[in-house]
Amino acid sequence: MINNFNLTLLTDFYELTMMQGYFKNKTNPVVVFDMFYRVNPNDGGYALCCGLEHLIDYIKNLNFSYEDIEYLRGLEIFDEDFLNYLAGFHFSGDIYAIPEGSIIFPMEPIVKVIAPIMEAQLVETAILCIINHQSLIATKAARVCYSAKGDAVMEFGLRRAQGPDAATLGARAAVIAGCVGTSNVLCAKKYNLPALGTHAHSWIMSFPDELTAFRKYAELYPNNTTLLVDTYDTLRSGIPNAIKVFTELRESGRMPKAYGIRLDSGDLSYLSKKARIMLDEAGFEDAGICASSDLDEYLIDSLKTQGAKIDSWGVGTNLITSKNHPAFGGVYKLAAIKSGDKFLPKIKISENQWKITNPGNKTVYRVYDKLTGKIHADLIALADEQFDENEPLLLFDPINTWKKLHLKPGTYTLREMLIPIFKNGTCVYESPDVMTIRDYCLNEQNTLWEETRRLVNPHNVYVDLSSRLWELKKSLLDEYTASHEQQI
């Protein structure tokens, strides 16, 4: 992906066999598919949408090359008339999506595809692959950054990610969610992001002694000198030697604009407190203390609670892999089939209430408290529904319908979240640069109540159905139940 490979065959095999089935049966109606997820990652109160830029690239470049057709022909499964169709394939449908960096919640459409069913089936797998991964890492990074309470968080996960694409696109997602930069130089170059890092223990070990290694590093990088102090003995050797180098720089009038130490092992709370005392007593009150070493949001939160004297955090493995929740779980479900000029709603039924889908051609409205700008709830509605902020608004839980919220006119604002990305196969949306998306994402996170952002047992934001959509869903369920009762 990061090398602009043709991703047309990045699809599950059954998408192609279904396509041939539709082709042979001469059925290719326009349909609506929704991508959504059911459970917030990491037991959190929200998720972040990420990956839209790469979804756009994928759709723009969607075509079967000569080599692709030859490969499929060699499988001896697909007929020549179908292969000829694929040879001239291009996406002709509409795509709506929630913008990158937006807050999202379970069950609401993140991406909506309106296209002939053969086209809509083909793009299913890649859409899920792209949005699931990047939304997962963005959500994890947002939690990590929240736990740091305003301290800088650096993405350091390149060497532990599941391959180059996951590392590079994951780092991009992490910066969108709030990280200040990445150690991944390819990502920094590709997306014009800050490239960050210090040095490894091997730098120290390659010199005769630690003090010499520190001095050489300070000579090379006079504007930003952060010294890794735990190679041998943090308190007896590393920090004292760092202080010697800082003292020499100060006495020679060569103090760096930014300087400090990095801790990468041991009891980070204890060591950072001792380091702060030692640095302050030597007159280096403005020296930064950076920490790394298998950090995640829970450990950072614990260290902050313990009063650790750490100013910035390098977070790697647990962020780039979302280690404690390694999959986003997004799904892609058929919601409607066009008949004439109308969409006929479709519903998937399950004994698990969370797997019963919401039917019809839909959109999503975000309901904000007008006074605070915080999110009241999200409202899934049919695409042709209109709402007036000067009218009262009734919100109710679609499962426990007795739970209701009556909003008075003028006390709330509405924002439609799904926006057009492709119309009739043509891209009508230009993705902002990553740092612009990052600014937007930070504003988005500020629309959440603190109770929803907390790491443990967060308050869940309600995702409600409009009255019309709820009645439609209920009628389809009742119809299904009635038809099966007759059969029994």
PLY file of the C-alpha trace (Angstrom):
ply
format ascii 1.0
element vertex 488
property float x
property float y
property float z
element edge 487
property int vertex1
property int vertex2
end_header
0.00 0.00 0.00
2.69 2.50 0.97
4.35 1.77 -2.38
1.14 2.38 -4.34
0.67 -1.25 -5.31
-2.46 -2.12 -7.24
-4.74 -3.37 -4.48
-7.61 -4.61 -6.68
-6.99 -8.23 -5.66
-6.89 -7.25 -1.99
-10.23 -8.94 -1.57
-11.59 -12.16 -0.15
-12.01 -14.88 -2.76
-15.72 -15.18 -2.15
-16.25 -11.58 -3.25
-15.13 -12.63 -6.73
-17.17 -15.82 -6.77
-20.25 -13.86 -5.70
-19.55 -11.29 -8.39
-19.47 -14.01 -11.02
-22.72 -15.36 -9.61
-24.42 -11.98 -9.98
-22.94 -11.63 -13.46
-24.17 -15.03 -14.61
-27.62 -14.42 -13.16
-27.74 -11.01 -14.86
-28.56 -9.30 -11.58
-26.66 -6.21 -10.52
-29.04 -3.94 -8.57
-27.86 -0.81 -6.81
-27.52 -1.54 -3.10
-26.56 0.11 0.14
-23.85 -1.40 2.32
-22.89 0.00 5.74
-19.55 -0.43 7.45
-19.85 -0.17 11.23
-18.47 -1.75 14.39
-20.23 -3.16 17.42
-17.93 -2.70 20.44
-15.47 0.05 21.34
-11.84 -1.16 21.47
-10.07 -1.45 24.82
-13.39 -1.30 26.72
-13.40 2.42 25.94
-16.20 4.90 25.54
-15.54 5.86 21.93
-13.36 5.22 18.89
-11.69 7.37 16.24
-12.30 7.01 12.52
-9.12 6.79 10.47
-7.97 5.55 7.06
-10.21 7.51 4.69
-7.30 8.88 2.64
-6.17 5.35 1.82
-9.69 4.20 1.07
-9.87 7.02 -1.48
-6.55 5.98 -3.04
-7.77 2.40 -3.24
-11.02 3.30 -5.02
-9.28 5.70 -7.42
-6.84 2.98 -8.50
-9.34 0.12 -8.61
-8.81 -1.79 -11.87
-7.87 -5.31 -12.93
-4.52 -5.36 -14.67
-3.62 -7.78 -17.44
-1.61 -9.77 -14.89
-4.61 -9.87 -12.53
-6.87 -11.27 -15.26
-4.27 -13.85 -16.24
-3.95 -14.96 -12.63
-7.72 -15.33 -12.25
-7.94 -17.16 -15.58
-5.34 -19.61 -14.32
-7.54 -20.58 -11.39
-9.93 -22.20 -13.90
-12.95 -21.01 -11.93
-13.98 -17.84 -13.72
-15.56 -17.82 -17.20
-14.22 -15.70 -20.04
-17.26 -13.46 -20.27
-16.88 -12.58 -16.58
-13.12 -12.03 -16.97
-13.84 -9.69 -19.88
-16.17 -7.76 -17.60
-13.45 -7.50 -14.95
-10.93 -6.28 -17.54
-13.03 -3.17 -18.05
-14.05 -2.75 -14.41
-14.24 0.64 -12.71
-16.11 1.82 -9.63
-19.20 3.82 -10.58
-21.00 4.21 -7.27
-21.29 6.64 -4.36
-19.40 6.49 -1.09
-20.20 8.46 2.03
-17.93 8.43 5.08
-17.32 10.03 8.44
-14.19 12.24 8.11
-10.85 11.03 9.44
-10.15 12.01 13.02
-13.84 12.03 13.96
-15.24 10.48 17.10
-17.33 7.42 16.28
-19.54 5.07 18.25
-20.80 1.48 17.88
-23.50 0.49 15.38
-23.48 3.71 13.34
-22.33 3.68 9.69
-18.72 4.82 9.33
-18.67 4.23 5.57
-21.74 3.87 3.35
-21.42 2.43 -0.16
-24.21 2.91 -2.70
-23.31 1.04 -5.86
-24.23 -1.88 -8.11
-23.94 -4.97 -5.95
-21.01 -6.42 -7.92
-18.98 -3.28 -7.23
-20.13 -2.99 -3.63
-19.12 -6.60 -2.92
-15.67 -6.21 -4.47
-14.69 -3.26 -2.27
-15.92 -4.78 0.98
-12.72 -6.48 2.12
-10.34 -3.64 1.37
-12.58 -1.07 3.06
-12.69 -3.21 6.19
-8.95 -3.87 6.10
-8.08 -0.18 5.71
-10.55 1.38 8.13
-10.37 -1.34 10.77
-6.61 -1.18 11.19
-6.11 2.56 11.17
-9.15 3.27 13.35
-7.87 0.72 15.87
-4.44 2.35 16.18
-5.85 5.88 16.25
-8.21 4.88 19.07
-5.40 3.30 21.06
-3.15 6.33 20.53
-5.90 8.68 21.69
-6.16 6.75 24.95
-2.39 6.84 25.44
-2.25 10.59 24.78
-5.17 11.19 27.12
-3.40 9.33 29.91
-0.34 11.59 29.45
-2.44 14.64 30.42
-0.84 17.07 28.00
2.68 15.64 27.98
4.19 14.92 24.57
3.70 11.33 23.37
6.01 10.00 20.64
5.13 6.98 18.49
8.09 4.55 18.72
6.57 1.30 17.41
8.20 0.71 14.01
10.30 -2.33 14.93
7.41 -4.11 16.64
4.62 -3.51 14.14
3.16 -6.27 11.95
5.06 -5.26 8.85
5.99 -2.02 7.03
2.43 -1.02 6.08
1.10 -1.50 9.60
4.05 0.45 10.98
3.77 3.37 8.58
0.00 3.72 8.40
-0.25 3.00 12.12
2.21 5.80 12.88
0.15 8.14 10.71
-2.98 7.16 12.66
-1.18 7.68 15.96
-0.16 11.22 15.01
-3.73 12.00 13.91
-4.92 10.86 17.35
-2.50 13.13 19.20
1.10 11.87 19.11
3.57 14.69 18.44
5.64 12.70 15.95
7.11 9.31 15.09
10.42 7.47 15.01
9.37 6.05 11.62
11.36 8.11 9.11
9.43 6.76 6.11
6.17 7.85 7.68
7.62 11.24 8.63
8.81 11.80 5.05
5.64 10.55 3.37
3.25 12.59 5.50
5.48 15.54 6.47
5.50 14.69 10.19
8.09 15.36 12.91
10.74 12.60 12.98
11.75 11.98 16.59
14.24 9.89 18.56
17.44 9.91 20.60
20.02 7.11 20.51
20.28 3.46 21.49
22.27 1.68 24.18
24.56 0.48 21.42
25.77 4.08 20.94
26.94 4.14 24.56
28.45 0.68 24.38
30.40 1.47 21.21
32.59 4.00 23.06
35.23 3.31 25.71
33.00 4.78 28.39
29.58 6.37 28.92
30.86 9.91 29.46
32.71 9.91 26.13
29.59 8.65 24.35
27.52 11.44 25.88
30.08 14.09 24.93
30.24 12.90 21.33
26.47 12.86 21.03
26.21 16.39 22.43
28.81 17.60 19.92
26.86 16.09 17.03
23.43 17.38 18.07
23.91 20.73 19.84
20.31 21.88 19.45
18.60 18.83 20.92
20.62 16.70 23.31
18.68 13.93 25.03
20.92 11.31 26.64
19.91 7.72 27.37
21.07 7.16 30.95
20.26 3.54 31.82
22.91 1.55 29.90
24.97 0.74 32.99
23.65 2.33 36.19
21.06 5.06 35.97
21.64 6.80 39.31
25.35 6.14 39.85
26.58 6.57 36.30
24.05 7.67 33.69
22.54 10.74 35.32
25.83 11.98 36.87
27.56 11.70 33.48
24.69 13.49 31.78
24.98 16.28 34.34
28.73 16.52 33.65
28.03 16.99 29.94
25.30 19.55 30.56
27.64 21.43 32.91
30.39 21.48 30.27
27.93 22.77 27.69
26.71 25.51 30.04
30.22 26.61 30.98
31.24 26.83 27.32
28.13 28.76 26.36
26.78 25.92 24.20
23.58 24.97 25.99
21.13 23.21 23.63
17.70 24.66 22.92
16.25 21.39 24.16
18.02 18.87 26.36
17.41 16.17 28.92
17.60 12.48 29.66
15.70 9.33 28.66
14.82 6.46 30.99
14.21 3.11 29.31
14.17 0.60 32.17
13.70 0.17 35.89
11.17 1.76 38.19
10.30 4.79 36.10
8.47 6.56 38.93
11.31 6.21 41.42
14.07 6.90 38.91
12.37 9.96 37.44
11.87 11.49 40.89
15.53 10.90 41.77
16.61 12.21 38.38
14.55 15.38 38.84
16.18 16.08 42.19
19.69 15.50 40.80
19.12 17.66 37.73
17.51 20.47 39.73
20.29 20.49 42.32
22.80 20.84 39.47
20.89 23.84 38.13
19.20 22.09 35.22
15.57 22.67 36.19
14.55 22.90 32.53
16.09 19.57 31.54
13.44 17.23 30.22
12.88 13.66 31.38
11.62 11.27 28.73
10.48 7.72 29.45
10.05 4.66 27.28
9.93 0.89 28.07
6.71 -1.01 27.24
4.39 1.86 28.09
0.65 1.94 27.54
-2.19 4.15 28.77
-2.62 2.23 32.02
1.06 2.39 33.00
1.32 6.06 32.07
-1.81 6.81 34.09
-0.36 4.92 37.04
2.96 6.75 36.79
1.17 10.10 36.64
-0.83 9.15 39.73
2.40 8.25 41.52
3.81 11.69 40.76
6.50 10.52 38.33
8.61 13.45 37.07
8.32 12.57 33.38
7.74 15.21 30.70
7.44 13.11 27.54
6.70 9.52 26.64
7.97 7.22 23.90
5.33 4.54 23.33
5.99 1.62 21.00
4.78 -1.97 21.00
1.57 -1.56 22.99
0.44 1.35 20.82
1.36 0.24 17.30
-0.14 -3.22 17.84
-2.99 -2.16 20.15
-1.69 -5.10 22.12
-4.56 -5.62 24.56
-7.21 -5.27 21.81
-5.62 -6.22 18.48
-8.66 -6.05 16.19
-11.26 -3.35 15.57
-14.11 -5.64 14.55
-15.73 -3.53 11.87
-18.30 -5.28 9.65
-19.93 -4.52 6.29
-23.60 -5.35 5.92
-26.25 -5.03 3.22
-28.88 -2.48 4.28
-31.04 -1.83 1.21
-31.65 -2.76 -2.43
-32.89 -0.21 -4.94
-36.13 -0.98 -6.75
-37.25 1.70 -9.16
-36.59 5.00 -7.45
-36.87 3.60 -3.91
-34.61 1.63 -1.61
-36.15 -1.52 -0.17
-34.77 -2.01 3.37
-32.95 -5.22 4.27
-32.20 -6.54 7.72
-29.94 -9.26 9.12
-31.53 -11.04 12.07
-29.73 -12.80 14.90
-30.47 -14.18 18.34
-27.77 -11.77 19.49
-29.46 -8.37 19.57
-26.20 -6.58 18.71
-25.96 -8.52 15.47
-29.38 -7.39 14.24
-28.62 -4.73 11.66
-30.30 -1.38 11.10
-32.12 -1.44 7.74
-32.44 1.12 4.99
-30.49 3.95 3.41
-29.32 5.88 6.47
-27.31 8.81 7.71
-25.91 9.82 11.10
-26.56 13.02 13.03
-24.46 14.09 16.00
-26.44 15.86 18.69
-24.46 18.43 20.69
-25.37 20.34 23.81
-25.54 23.93 22.55
-24.16 25.44 25.76
-21.11 23.22 26.26
-20.50 21.85 22.76
-20.33 18.34 24.23
-21.93 15.31 22.58
-25.40 14.37 23.85
-25.86 11.36 21.57
-25.71 10.19 17.97
-28.87 9.69 15.99
-29.08 7.21 13.11
-31.87 8.26 10.76
-33.12 7.46 7.29
-31.27 9.48 4.66
-34.31 11.52 3.64
-35.25 12.58 7.18
-34.98 16.25 8.11
-34.66 17.71 11.61
-35.11 21.28 12.81
-33.04 22.56 15.74
-35.91 24.97 16.50
-38.17 22.02 17.21
-38.05 19.68 20.23
-36.07 16.48 19.71
-36.89 13.14 21.31
-34.05 10.66 21.77
-34.70 7.16 23.06
-32.70 3.99 23.56
-33.57 1.59 20.69
-33.30 -1.43 22.99
-34.60 -0.06 26.29
-37.12 2.31 24.75
-38.28 3.65 28.14
-34.96 5.50 28.41
-35.74 8.86 26.82
-34.23 12.31 26.54
-36.37 15.30 25.54
-34.30 18.19 24.16
-35.95 21.58 24.07
-35.76 23.80 20.98
-32.62 25.91 20.85
-30.74 23.79 23.41
-29.01 21.50 20.95
-27.25 21.54 17.59
-27.12 18.86 14.89
-24.31 17.86 12.57
-24.63 15.30 9.79
-21.57 13.06 10.06
-21.64 11.10 6.79
-20.34 13.27 3.94
-20.02 12.46 0.22
-16.62 11.11 -0.83
-17.40 9.61 -4.27
-20.34 10.45 -6.52
-20.93 8.33 -9.59
-17.42 6.94 -9.28
-15.74 10.37 -9.11
-13.97 11.55 -5.98
-15.58 14.77 -4.69
-13.56 15.06 -1.47
-9.98 16.17 -0.88
-8.31 14.70 2.19
-6.52 17.28 4.39
-2.87 16.84 5.36
-2.16 14.79 8.46
-1.39 17.67 10.81
-4.64 19.41 9.83
-6.52 16.18 10.54
-4.65 16.00 13.87
-5.88 19.46 14.88
-9.42 18.48 13.91
-9.12 15.22 15.86
-7.97 16.98 19.02
-10.99 19.29 18.78
-13.21 16.26 18.24
-11.92 14.62 21.41
-12.73 17.78 23.34
-16.41 17.33 22.44
-16.49 14.24 24.67
-17.44 14.51 28.31
-14.58 13.52 30.63
-16.71 10.62 31.87
-16.59 9.13 28.36
-12.82 9.56 28.03
-11.81 7.87 31.26
-9.80 4.69 30.79
-11.80 2.38 33.05
-15.59 1.96 33.08
-16.33 4.97 30.86
-19.76 6.44 30.34
-21.20 5.20 27.05
-22.61 7.72 24.60
-26.00 6.64 23.33
-26.48 5.86 19.65
-30.19 6.18 19.05
-32.51 5.51 16.13
-34.97 8.03 14.76
-38.62 7.15 15.31
-39.05 6.38 11.61
-36.03 4.09 11.50
-37.04 2.36 14.73
-40.56 1.73 13.36
-39.10 0.41 10.10
-36.79 -1.97 11.95
-39.62 -3.14 14.21
-41.92 -3.74 11.24
-39.32 -5.89 9.47
-38.74 -7.93 12.63
-42.47 -8.36 13.14
-42.89 -9.38 9.49
-40.16 -11.98 9.84
-41.66 -13.31 13.06
-45.17 -13.54 11.54
-43.96 -15.39 8.45
-42.15 -17.99 10.54
-45.07 -18.47 12.89
-47.22 -19.34 9.86
-44.66 -21.95 8.77
-44.69 -23.60 12.16
0 1
1 2
2 3
3 4
4 5
5 6
6 7
7 8
8 9
9 10
10 11
11 12
12 13
13 14
14 15
15 16
16 17
17 18
18 19
19 20
20 21
21 22
22 23
23 24
24 25
25 26
26 27
27 28
28 29
29 30
30 31
31 32
32 33
33 34
34 35
35 36
36 37
37 38
38 39
39 40
40 41
41 42
42 43
43 44
44 45
45 46
46 47
47 48
48 49
49 50
50 51
51 52
52 53
53 54
54 55
55 56
56 57
57 58
58 59
59 60
60 61
61 62
62 63
63 64
64 65
65 66
66 67
67 68
68 69
69 70
70 71
71 72
72 73
73 74
74 75
75 76
76 77
77 78
78 79
79 80
80 81
81 82
82 83
83 84
84 85
85 86
86 87
87 88
88 89
89 90
90 91
91 92
92 93
93 94
94 95
95 96
96 97
97 98
98 99
99 100
100 101
101 102
102 103
103 104
104 105
105 106
106 107
107 108
108 109
109 110
110 111
111 112
112 113
113 114
114 115
115 116
116 117
117 118
118 119
119 120
120 121
121 122
122 123
123 124
124 125
125 126
126 127
127 128
128 129
129 130
130 131
131 132
132 133
133 134
134 135
135 136
136 137
137 138
138 139
139 140
140 141
141 142
142 143
143 144
144 145
145 146
146 147
147 148
148 149
149 150
150 151
151 152
152 153
153 154
154 155
155 156
156 157
157 158
158 159
159 160
160 161
161 162
162 163
163 164
164 165
165 166
166 167
167 168
168 169
169 170
170 171
171 172
172 173
173 174
174 175
175 176
176 177
177 178
178 179
179 180
180 181
181 182
182 183
183 184
184 185
185 186
186 187
187 188
188 189
189 190
190 191
191 192
192 193
193 194
194 195
195 196
196 197
197 198
198 199
199 200
200 201
201 202
202 203
203 204
204 205
205 206
206 207
207 208
208 209
209 210
210 211
211 212
212 213
213 214
214 215
215 216
216 217
217 218
218 219
219 220
220 221
221 222
222 223
223 224
224 225
225 226
226 227
227 228
228 229
229 230
230 231
231 232
232 233
233 234
234 235
235 236
236 237
237 238
238 239
239 240
240 241
241 242
242 243
243 244
244 245
245 246
246 247
247 248
248 249
249 250
250 251
251 252
252 253
253 254
254 255
255 256
256 257
257 258
258 259
259 260
260 261
261 262
262 263
263 264
264 265
265 266
266 267
267 268
268 269
269 270
270 271
271 272
272 273
273 274
274 275
275 276
276 277
277 278
278 279
279 280
280 281
281 282
282 283
283 284
284 285
285 286
286 287
287 288
288 289
289 290
290 291
291 292
292 293
293 294
294 295
295 296
296 297
297 298
298 299
299 300
300 301
301 302
302 303
303 304
304 305
305 306
306 307
307 308
308 309
309 310
310 311
311 312
312 313
313 314
314 315
315 316
316 317
317 318
318 319
319 320
320 321
321 322
322 323
323 324
324 325
325 326
326 327
327 328
328 329
329 330
330 331
331 332
332 333
333 334
334 335
335 336
336 337
337 338
338 339
339 340
340 341
341 342
342 343
343 344
344 345
345 346
346 347
347 348
348 349
349 350
350 351
351 352
352 353
353 354
354 355
355 356
356 357
357 358
358 359
359 360
360 361
361 362
362 363
363 364
364 365
365 366
366 367
367 368
368 369
369 370
370 371
371 372
372 373
373 374
374 375
375 376
376 377
377 378
378 379
379 380
380 381
381 382
382 383
383 384
384 385
385 386
386 387
387 388
388 389
389 390
390 391
391 392
392 393
393 394
394 395
395 396
396 397
397 398
398 399
399 400
400 401
401 402
402 403
403 404
404 405
405 406
406 407
407 408
408 409
409 410
410 411
411 412
412 413
413 414
414 415
415 416
416 417
417 418
418 419
419 420
420 421
421 422
422 423
423 424
424 425
425 426
426 427
427 428
428 429
429 430
430 431
431 432
432 433
433 434
434 435
435 436
436 437
437 438
438 439
439 440
440 441
441 442
442 443
443 444
444 445
445 446
446 447
447 448
448 449
449 450
450 451
451 452
452 453
453 454
454 455
455 456
456 457
457 458
458 459
459 460
460 461
461 462
462 463
463 464
464 465
465 466
466 467
467 468
468 469
469 470
470 471
471 472
472 473
473 474
474 475
475 476
476 477
477 478
478 479
479 480
480 481
481 482
482 483
483 484
484 485
485 486
486 487
